[in-house]
Amino acid sequence: VRACVRACVRACVRACACVCMCVYMVCLRVCTLHNAPWGLSTQGHTGEVITLSFDQSGRYVATGSFDGTVKVWDVRQSRCVRDFAEHTNEISSVAINFDNSLVASGSMDMRAKLWDFAGGRCISTLDVHQDEVLDVTFDYTGRRLATASSDNTAWIHDTRTGRSVEKLEGHTDEVSKIIFNPQGTCLVTASTDNTARIWDASDGSCLQVLEGHNSEVFTVALNYDGDTILSGSKDNTCRIWKC
């Protein structure tokens, strides 16, 4: 239940963009801010849609569902262009890399997968986690993927080889969110152990523990320059941290 709540929170945050997205009754509905009420409607998933991710251009959006599938949609044409269906449990997180060559997905089946956008096939299955994969994110080059899990760890993976190269250990409870800084030199994680952490992306070492929240930390964000971190918590507060 806790994992579902976290996933829904992430989905709500990611849904707010220049193009308004609303997922309702397994239906992807697309409208612009100037064209309310809802216009185009595309049926696809057969279960709750709980995670969304736009590509850099804003043309494509990846969606993940409790039906265990990942779909990629052309927003302009309101149609599904890719359907990835090899996970064996609910999808918790999706991401598209900067040049649209790769789609990543994390699942309750304890695996993350890398998908070839153009070829429409799975090119790598990452199965180093011992519990549900809660979040996935690419660095700005698309050459590295980071995953966060309920097993209290995060991993950095090489997307070119499919190898898991660095394990991030230190949290004492679930790691609910992970992000790279814009330069790709460090990562920030959020955890239900009431802390956020900053990690060196080159060797996976912990650089700093951000303590101050009184309850679970669900999410973190970095500004464009990468020198300010925002953390959001179950304690009803957000905290701003200077790197």
C-alpha positions as a Markdown table, in Angstrom:
| # | Residue | x | y | z |
|---|---|---|---|---|
| 1 | Val | 0.0 | 0.0 | 0.0 |
| 2 | Arg | 2.8 | 2.3 | 0.9 |
| 3 | Ala | 4.5 | 1.7 | -2.4 |
| 4 | Cys | 1.2 | 2.5 | -4.3 |
| 5 | Val | 0.8 | 5.8 | -2.4 |
| 6 | Arg | 4.4 | 6.8 | -3.3 |
| 7 | Ala | 3.9 | 5.9 | -6.9 |
| 8 | Cys | 0.6 | 7.9 | -7.1 |
| 9 | Val | 2.3 | 11.0 | -5.5 |
| 10 | Arg | 5.1 | 10.8 | -8.1 |
| 11 | Ala | 2.6 | 10.4 | -10.9 |
| 12 | Cys | 0.6 | 13.5 | -9.8 |
| 13 | Val | 3.8 | 15.6 | -9.6 |
| 14 | Arg | 5.0 | 14.6 | -13.1 |
| 15 | Ala | 1.6 | 15.1 | -14.6 |
| 16 | Cys | 1.8 | 18.9 | -14.4 |
| 17 | Ala | 3.5 | 20.3 | -17.5 |
| 18 | Cys | 2.9 | 22.6 | -20.4 |
| 19 | Val | 0.5 | 20.0 | -21.8 |
| 20 | Cys | -2.0 | 18.9 | -19.1 |
| 21 | Met | -2.2 | 15.1 | -18.7 |
| 22 | Cys | -5.0 | 13.3 | -16.8 |
| 23 | Val | -5.1 | 9.6 | -16.3 |
| 24 | Tyr | -8.5 | 8.4 | -15.4 |
| 25 | Met | -10.1 | 5.0 | -15.6 |
| 26 | Val | -7.1 | 3.6 | -17.5 |
| 27 | Cys | -7.6 | 6.2 | -20.2 |
| 28 | Leu | -4.9 | 8.7 | -21.3 |
| 29 | Arg | -6.5 | 12.0 | -22.0 |
| 30 | Val | -4.6 | 14.9 | -23.6 |
| 31 | Cys | -5.5 | 18.5 | -23.8 |
| 32 | Thr | -3.7 | 21.9 | -24.0 |
| 33 | Leu | -4.3 | 24.6 | -21.5 |
| 34 | His | -6.2 | 26.5 | -24.2 |
| 35 | Asn | -8.5 | 23.6 | -25.2 |
| 36 | Ala | -10.4 | 22.6 | -22.1 |
| 37 | Pro | -12.4 | 20.5 | -21.6 |
| 38 | Trp | -10.7 | 17.2 | -22.4 |
| 39 | Gly | -10.2 | 16.7 | -26.1 |
| 40 | Leu | -8.3 | 13.6 | -27.4 |
| 41 | Ser | -8.8 | 10.4 | -25.6 |
| 42 | Thr | -6.7 | 7.2 | -26.1 |
| 43 | Gln | -7.6 | 3.9 | -24.6 |
| 44 | Gly | -4.8 | 1.5 | -23.9 |
| 45 | His | -3.9 | 0.2 | -20.4 |
| 46 | Thr | -6.1 | -2.3 | -18.7 |
| 47 | Gly | -5.0 | -1.3 | -15.1 |
| 48 | Glu | -4.4 | 1.9 | -13.2 |
| 49 | Val | -1.8 | 4.2 | -14.7 |
| 50 | Ile | 0.5 | 5.4 | -11.9 |
| 51 | Thr | 3.6 | 6.8 | -13.6 |
| 52 | Leu | 4.3 | 9.2 | -16.5 |
| 53 | Ser | 7.4 | 10.7 | -18.1 |
| 54 | Phe | 7.7 | 13.1 | -21.1 |
| 55 | Asp | 10.6 | 13.0 | -23.5 |
| 56 | Gln | 12.7 | 16.1 | -23.9 |
| 57 | Ser | 10.7 | 17.3 | -26.9 |
| 58 | Gly | 7.4 | 17.0 | -25.2 |
| 59 | Arg | 6.0 | 14.9 | -28.2 |
| 60 | Tyr | 6.2 | 11.5 | -26.5 |
| 61 | Val | 5.1 | 10.4 | -23.1 |
| 62 | Ala | 5.8 | 7.0 | -21.4 |
| 63 | Thr | 3.2 | 5.5 | -19.1 |
| 64 | Gly | 3.4 | 2.7 | -16.6 |
| 65 | Ser | 0.5 | 0.7 | -15.3 |
| 66 | Phe | -0.7 | -1.8 | -12.7 |
| 67 | Asp | -1.4 | -4.0 | -15.8 |
| 68 | Gly | 2.4 | -4.6 | -15.9 |
| 69 | Thr | 3.0 | -2.8 | -19.2 |
| 70 | Val | 4.8 | 0.3 | -20.4 |
| 71 | Lys | 3.4 | 2.3 | -23.3 |
| 72 | Val | 4.8 | 5.2 | -25.2 |
| 73 | Trp | 2.4 | 7.6 | -26.7 |
| 74 | Asp | 2.6 | 10.2 | -29.5 |
| 75 | Val | 0.9 | 13.2 | -27.8 |
| 76 | Arg | 0.4 | 15.0 | -31.1 |
| 77 | Gln | -1.4 | 12.1 | -32.8 |
| 78 | Ser | -2.9 | 10.7 | -29.6 |
| 79 | Arg | -1.8 | 7.1 | -30.3 |
| 80 | Cys | 0.3 | 4.4 | -28.8 |
| 81 | Val | 3.5 | 3.9 | -30.7 |
| 82 | Arg | 5.3 | 1.4 | -28.4 |
| 83 | Asp | 4.0 | -1.3 | -26.1 |
| 84 | Phe | 6.4 | -3.0 | -23.7 |
| 85 | Ala | 5.0 | -6.0 | -21.9 |
| 86 | Glu | 7.7 | -8.2 | -20.3 |
| 87 | His | 7.4 | -7.2 | -16.6 |
| 88 | Thr | 5.6 | -9.7 | -14.4 |
| 89 | Asn | 4.2 | -7.2 | -11.9 |
| 90 | Glu | 3.0 | -3.6 | -11.6 |
| 91 | Ile | 5.1 | -0.8 | -13.1 |
| 92 | Ser | 6.3 | 1.8 | -10.6 |
| 93 | Ser | 8.4 | 4.2 | -12.6 |
| 94 | Val | 9.2 | 5.0 | -16.2 |
| 95 | Ala | 11.8 | 7.4 | -17.9 |
| 96 | Ile | 12.9 | 8.3 | -21.4 |
| 97 | Asn | 16.5 | 9.3 | -22.1 |
| 98 | Phe | 17.5 | 12.6 | -23.7 |
| 99 | Asp | 17.7 | 11.4 | -27.3 |
| 100 | Asn | 14.7 | 9.0 | -27.2 |
| 101 | Ser | 16.8 | 6.0 | -27.9 |
| 102 | Leu | 16.0 | 4.3 | -24.6 |
| 103 | Val | 13.0 | 3.8 | -22.3 |
| 104 | Ala | 13.6 | 2.6 | -18.7 |
| 105 | Ser | 11.0 | 1.0 | -16.4 |
| 106 | Gly | 11.0 | -0.1 | -12.8 |
| 107 | Ser | 8.6 | -2.7 | -11.5 |
| 108 | Met | 7.3 | -4.4 | -8.4 |
| 109 | Asp | 8.8 | -7.6 | -9.9 |
| 110 | Met | 12.1 | -6.3 | -8.4 |
| 111 | Arg | 13.6 | -5.6 | -11.9 |
| 112 | Ala | 14.3 | -2.6 | -14.0 |
| 113 | Lys | 14.3 | -3.0 | -17.8 |
| 114 | Leu | 15.9 | -1.0 | -20.7 |
| 115 | Trp | 13.9 | -0.9 | -23.9 |
| 116 | Asp | 15.0 | 0.1 | -27.4 |
| 117 | Phe | 12.6 | 2.9 | -28.4 |
| 118 | Ala | 13.2 | 2.4 | -32.1 |
| 119 | Gly | 13.2 | -1.4 | -32.2 |
| 120 | Gly | 10.5 | -1.8 | -29.6 |
| 121 | Arg | 12.3 | -4.6 | -27.7 |
| 122 | Cys | 13.9 | -5.2 | -24.3 |
| 123 | Ile | 17.7 | -4.9 | -24.5 |
| 124 | Ser | 18.6 | -5.3 | -20.8 |
| 125 | Thr | 17.0 | -6.6 | -17.6 |
| 126 | Leu | 18.6 | -5.3 | -14.4 |
| 127 | Asp | 17.9 | -7.7 | -11.6 |
| 128 | Val | 20.3 | -6.7 | -8.8 |
| 129 | His | 17.6 | -5.5 | -6.4 |
| 130 | Gln | 16.1 | -7.7 | -3.7 |
| 131 | Asp | 12.8 | -5.9 | -3.5 |
| 132 | Glu | 10.5 | -3.7 | -5.5 |
| 133 | Val | 12.1 | -1.1 | -7.8 |
| 134 | Leu | 10.5 | 2.2 | -7.0 |
| 135 | Asp | 12.2 | 4.7 | -9.2 |
| 136 | Val | 14.3 | 4.9 | -12.4 |
| 137 | Thr | 16.2 | 7.9 | -13.9 |
| 138 | Phe | 18.7 | 8.6 | -16.6 |
| 139 | Asp | 21.7 | 10.9 | -16.4 |
| 140 | Tyr | 21.9 | 13.7 | -19.1 |
| 141 | Thr | 24.0 | 11.6 | -21.4 |
| 142 | Gly | 21.6 | 8.5 | -21.3 |
| 143 | Arg | 24.7 | 6.3 | -20.7 |
| 144 | Arg | 23.8 | 5.7 | -17.0 |
| 145 | Leu | 20.6 | 4.7 | -15.4 |
| 146 | Ala | 20.0 | 4.9 | -11.6 |
| 147 | Thr | 17.4 | 2.7 | -9.8 |
| 148 | Ala | 16.0 | 3.0 | -6.3 |
| 149 | Ser | 14.4 | 0.2 | -4.4 |
| 150 | Ser | 12.5 | -1.0 | -1.3 |
| 151 | Asp | 15.6 | -3.0 | -0.5 |
| 152 | Asn | 17.1 | 0.2 | 1.0 |
| 153 | Thr | 19.6 | 0.5 | -1.9 |
| 154 | Ala | 20.1 | 2.3 | -5.1 |
| 155 | Trp | 22.2 | 1.2 | -8.1 |
| 156 | Ile | 24.0 | 2.9 | -11.0 |
| 157 | His | 23.9 | 0.9 | -14.3 |
| 158 | Asp | 25.8 | 1.3 | -17.6 |
| 159 | Thr | 23.1 | 1.5 | -20.3 |
| 160 | Arg | 25.6 | 0.6 | -23.0 |
| 161 | Thr | 26.7 | -2.7 | -21.5 |
| 162 | Gly | 23.7 | -3.5 | -19.1 |
| 163 | Arg | 26.2 | -3.9 | -16.2 |
| 164 | Ser | 25.3 | -2.7 | -12.7 |
| 165 | Val | 28.4 | -0.7 | -11.8 |
| 166 | Glu | 27.9 | 1.0 | -8.4 |
| 167 | Lys | 25.7 | 0.1 | -5.4 |
| 168 | Leu | 24.6 | 3.0 | -3.2 |
| 169 | Glu | 24.2 | 1.7 | 0.4 |
| 170 | Gly | 23.5 | 3.7 | 3.6 |
| 171 | His | 19.8 | 4.2 | 3.8 |
| 172 | Thr | 18.1 | 2.2 | 6.5 |
| 173 | Asp | 14.7 | 2.0 | 4.8 |
| 174 | Glu | 13.1 | 2.2 | 1.4 |
| 175 | Val | 14.7 | 4.5 | -1.2 |
| 176 | Ser | 11.7 | 6.1 | -2.9 |
| 177 | Lys | 13.3 | 8.6 | -5.3 |
| 178 | Ile | 16.6 | 9.1 | -7.1 |
| 179 | Ile | 17.8 | 11.8 | -9.4 |
| 180 | Phe | 21.1 | 12.8 | -11.1 |
| 181 | Asn | 22.3 | 16.4 | -10.9 |
| 182 | Pro | 22.3 | 18.2 | -14.3 |
| 183 | Gln | 26.1 | 17.7 | -14.6 |
| 184 | Gly | 25.9 | 13.9 | -13.9 |
| 185 | Thr | 28.5 | 14.1 | -11.1 |
| 186 | Cys | 26.3 | 13.2 | -8.2 |
| 187 | Leu | 22.9 | 11.8 | -7.3 |
| 188 | Val | 20.3 | 12.6 | -4.6 |
| 189 | Thr | 18.0 | 10.0 | -3.0 |
| 190 | Ala | 14.9 | 10.2 | -0.8 |
| 191 | Ser | 14.1 | 7.6 | 1.7 |
| 192 | Thr | 11.5 | 6.5 | 4.2 |
| 193 | Asp | 14.2 | 6.6 | 6.8 |
| 194 | Asn | 13.4 | 10.3 | 7.1 |
| 195 | Thr | 16.6 | 11.4 | 5.3 |
| 196 | Ala | 17.8 | 12.4 | 1.8 |
| 197 | Arg | 21.4 | 11.6 | 0.7 |
| 198 | Ile | 23.9 | 13.0 | -1.8 |
| 199 | Trp | 26.1 | 10.5 | -3.6 |
| 200 | Asp | 29.2 | 10.6 | -5.8 |
| 201 | Ala | 28.1 | 9.3 | -9.2 |
| 202 | Ser | 31.7 | 8.1 | -10.0 |
| 203 | Asp | 32.1 | 5.6 | -7.2 |
| 204 | Gly | 28.8 | 5.4 | -5.3 |
| 205 | Ser | 30.1 | 6.9 | -2.1 |
| 206 | Cys | 27.8 | 8.9 | 0.2 |
| 207 | Leu | 28.9 | 12.6 | 0.3 |
| 208 | Gln | 26.3 | 13.9 | 2.7 |
| 209 | Val | 23.2 | 12.9 | 4.7 |
| 210 | Leu | 20.4 | 15.5 | 4.7 |
| 211 | Glu | 18.7 | 15.2 | 8.1 |
| 212 | Gly | 15.9 | 17.4 | 9.4 |
| 213 | His | 12.6 | 15.9 | 8.4 |
| 214 | Asn | 10.5 | 14.2 | 11.1 |
| 215 | Ser | 9.0 | 11.6 | 8.8 |
| 216 | Glu | 9.4 | 9.7 | 5.6 |
| 217 | Val | 11.0 | 11.6 | 2.7 |
| 218 | Phe | 9.1 | 10.8 | -0.5 |
| 219 | Thr | 10.7 | 12.9 | -3.2 |
| 220 | Val | 13.6 | 15.2 | -4.0 |
| 221 | Ala | 14.3 | 17.7 | -6.9 |
| 222 | Leu | 17.3 | 19.7 | -8.1 |
| 223 | Asn | 17.3 | 23.1 | -9.7 |
| 224 | Tyr | 18.8 | 23.7 | -13.2 |
| 225 | Asp | 22.2 | 24.7 | -11.8 |
| 226 | Gly | 22.3 | 21.7 | -9.5 |
| 227 | Asp | 23.2 | 23.7 | -6.4 |
| 228 | Thr | 19.8 | 23.6 | -4.6 |
| 229 | Ile | 17.9 | 20.5 | -3.5 |
| 230 | Leu | 14.3 | 20.4 | -2.5 |
| 231 | Ser | 12.9 | 17.5 | -0.4 |
| 232 | Gly | 9.3 | 16.7 | 0.3 |
| 233 | Ser | 8.2 | 14.7 | 3.3 |
| 234 | Lys | 5.3 | 13.0 | 5.0 |
| 235 | Asp | 5.9 | 15.5 | 7.9 |
| 236 | Asn | 3.9 | 18.1 | 5.7 |
| 237 | Thr | 7.0 | 20.1 | 4.9 |
| 238 | Cys | 9.5 | 20.7 | 2.1 |
| 239 | Arg | 13.1 | 21.6 | 2.9 |
| 240 | Ile | 15.6 | 23.6 | 0.8 |
| 241 | Trp | 19.2 | 22.5 | 0.9 |
| 242 | Lys | 22.2 | 24.3 | -0.6 |
| 243 | Cys | 24.8 | 22.0 | -2.1 |
